Amino acid sequence: MDFQISSVTSPSRQRKVHALAHQHITGYGSPSHVKRERATYERDLRTAFSGESVPEGDFIGTVASDSGDLIGGVIIEHCAPRPLLRSSPETGRLYAQHHRNLSGMFVVPEYQGQGIASLLLETAYQVVREQGARYIEGFVDIRHPQAVRVYKHAGFTVTPLNQGLPPREPTQFTIHHPSGINGYWFYRDLYQ
Ligand SMILES: CC(C)(COP(=O)(O)OP(=O)(O)OC[C@H]1O[C@@H](n2cnc3c(N)ncnc32)[C@H](O)[C@@H]1OP(=O)(O)O)[C@@H](O)C(=O)NCCC(=O)NCCS
């Protein structure tokens, strides 16, 4: 089957993708939790940009089966750390311009192993480059070893268990691993 990626813009369809992500990804919040968190984050982001336009950041790409069922998705978002946005808005703005969070990716079990995740990632890279950002990064729960393999094959650097993300240009800001969850952080520099 020849899989096609579609960008999802309708709010009801986006909610469906978040619901499927919640169903398939360990640690991914419920759609209502994600919505609440996002609203707070976006308020902090707008405050840090204080009147300037906030760069594009959000993207949801999906794959449907021949019969139209949703079988895979990838969710990309801004990811400036909120304490940074609040304490140092200038650095927070830089982080928001250069970094994107791969906050969720899933393929339903019946369709796994056919290269759909690789295709979703290719699309994500292209979108993030078009947005003018440099890094894609994220966190994967220790209970998803298959995802860790996919990220490594796709060119991500995966950090050792529970180690957070290293400082990188231009902000040199370190993301520390929070306690209470176990897993791996991953990142890719799209300029390299
Ligand atoms: C992680 C996940 C998204 C991968 O999706 P996928 O579509 O199966 O991934 P791919 O098919 O691109 O790659 C998976 C494997 O199939 C292989 N593959 C790729 N194309 C193939 C094909 N046409 N035929 C057979 N195998 C193929 C890949 O080489 C890869 O092998 P590897 O495990 O040795 O790396 C999926 O397993 C999943 O949804 N897991 C649960 C949720 C999750 O962990 N999400 C990530 C955390 S955010």
PDBQT file of the ligand as one rigid body, heavy atoms in Angstrom, charges set to zero:
ROOT
HETATM    1  C1  LIG A 201       7.162   3.396  17.272  1.00  0.00    +0.000 C 
HETATM    2  C2  LIG A 201       6.169   3.208  16.151  1.00  0.00    +0.000 C 
HETATM    3  C3  LIG A 201       5.505   4.554  15.873  1.00  0.00    +0.000 C 
HETATM    4  C4  LIG A 201       6.884   2.726  14.900  1.00  0.00    +0.000 C 
HETATM    5  O1  LIG A 201       5.962   2.677  13.825  1.00  0.00    +0.000 OA
HETATM    6  P1  LIG A 201       6.217   1.794  12.507  1.00  0.00    +0.000 P 
HETATM    7  O2  LIG A 201       5.386   2.353  11.418  1.00  0.00    +0.000 OA
HETATM    8  O3  LIG A 201       6.046   0.364  12.837  1.00  0.00    +0.000 OA
HETATM    9  O4  LIG A 201       7.749   2.109  12.215  1.00  0.00    +0.000 OA
HETATM   10  P2  LIG A 201       8.521   1.750  10.864  1.00  0.00    +0.000 P 
HETATM   11  O5  LIG A 201       7.736   0.725  10.099  1.00  0.00    +0.000 OA
HETATM   12  O6  LIG A 201       8.848   3.010  10.185  1.00  0.00    +0.000 OA
HETATM   13  O7  LIG A 201       9.812   1.072  11.443  1.00  0.00    +0.000 OA
HETATM   14  C5  LIG A 201       9.671  -0.078  12.286  1.00  0.00    +0.000 C 
HETATM   15  C6  LIG A 201      10.533  -1.207  11.807  1.00  0.00    +0.000 C 
HETATM   16  O8  LIG A 201       9.968  -1.757  10.623  1.00  0.00    +0.000 OA
HETATM   17  C7  LIG A 201      10.988  -1.820   9.608  1.00  0.00    +0.000 C 
HETATM   18  N1  LIG A 201      10.345  -1.566   8.315  1.00  0.00    +0.000 N 
HETATM   19  C8  LIG A 201      10.260  -0.402   7.668  1.00  0.00    +0.000 A 
HETATM   20  N2  LIG A 201       9.620  -0.563   6.486  1.00  0.00    +0.000 NA
HETATM   21  C9  LIG A 201       9.282  -1.886   6.407  1.00  0.00    +0.000 A 
HETATM   22  C10 LIG A 201       8.585  -2.662   5.456  1.00  0.00    +0.000 A 
HETATM   23  N3  LIG A 201       8.122  -2.149   4.312  1.00  0.00    +0.000 N 
HETATM   24  N4  LIG A 201       8.397  -3.970   5.746  1.00  0.00    +0.000 NA
HETATM   25  C11 LIG A 201       8.854  -4.486   6.914  1.00  0.00    +0.000 A 
HETATM   26  N5  LIG A 201       9.531  -3.794   7.841  1.00  0.00    +0.000 NA
HETATM   27  C12 LIG A 201       9.740  -2.510   7.593  1.00  0.00    +0.000 A 
HETATM   28  C13 LIG A 201      11.938  -0.708   9.955  1.00  0.00    +0.000 C 
HETATM   29  O9  LIG A 201      13.228  -0.986   9.442  1.00  0.00    +0.000 OA
HETATM   30  C14 LIG A 201      11.933  -0.773  11.457  1.00  0.00    +0.000 C 
HETATM   31  O10 LIG A 201      12.818  -1.784  11.872  1.00  0.00    +0.000 OA
HETATM   32  P3  LIG A 201      13.634  -1.679  13.234  1.00  0.00    +0.000 P 
HETATM   33  O11 LIG A 201      12.666  -2.024  14.337  1.00  0.00    +0.000 OA
HETATM   34  O12 LIG A 201      14.710  -2.666  13.103  1.00  0.00    +0.000 OA
HETATM   35  O13 LIG A 201      14.070  -0.247  13.329  1.00  0.00    +0.000 OA
HETATM   36  C15 LIG A 201       5.091   2.159  16.529  1.00  0.00    +0.000 C 
HETATM   37  O14 LIG A 201       5.760   0.978  16.909  1.00  0.00    +0.000 OA
HETATM   38  C16 LIG A 201       4.171   2.607  17.656  1.00  0.00    +0.000 C 
HETATM   39  O15 LIG A 201       3.175   3.275  17.401  1.00  0.00    +0.000 OA
HETATM   40  N6  LIG A 201       4.492   2.225  18.908  1.00  0.00    +0.000 N 
HETATM   41  C17 LIG A 201       3.660   2.571  20.053  1.00  0.00    +0.000 C 
HETATM   42  C18 LIG A 201       3.688   4.064  20.365  1.00  0.00    +0.000 C 
HETATM   43  C19 LIG A 201       5.087   4.628  20.486  1.00  0.00    +0.000 C 
HETATM   44  O16 LIG A 201       5.996   3.992  20.991  1.00  0.00    +0.000 OA
HETATM   45  N7  LIG A 201       5.235   5.866  20.027  1.00  0.00    +0.000 N 
HETATM   46  C20 LIG A 201       6.507   6.567  20.112  1.00  0.00    +0.000 C 
HETATM   47  C21 LIG A 201       6.646   7.287  21.384  1.00  0.00    +0.000 C 
HETATM   48  S1  LIG A 201       6.265   8.987  21.146  1.00  0.00    +0.000 SA
ENDROOT
TORSDOF 0
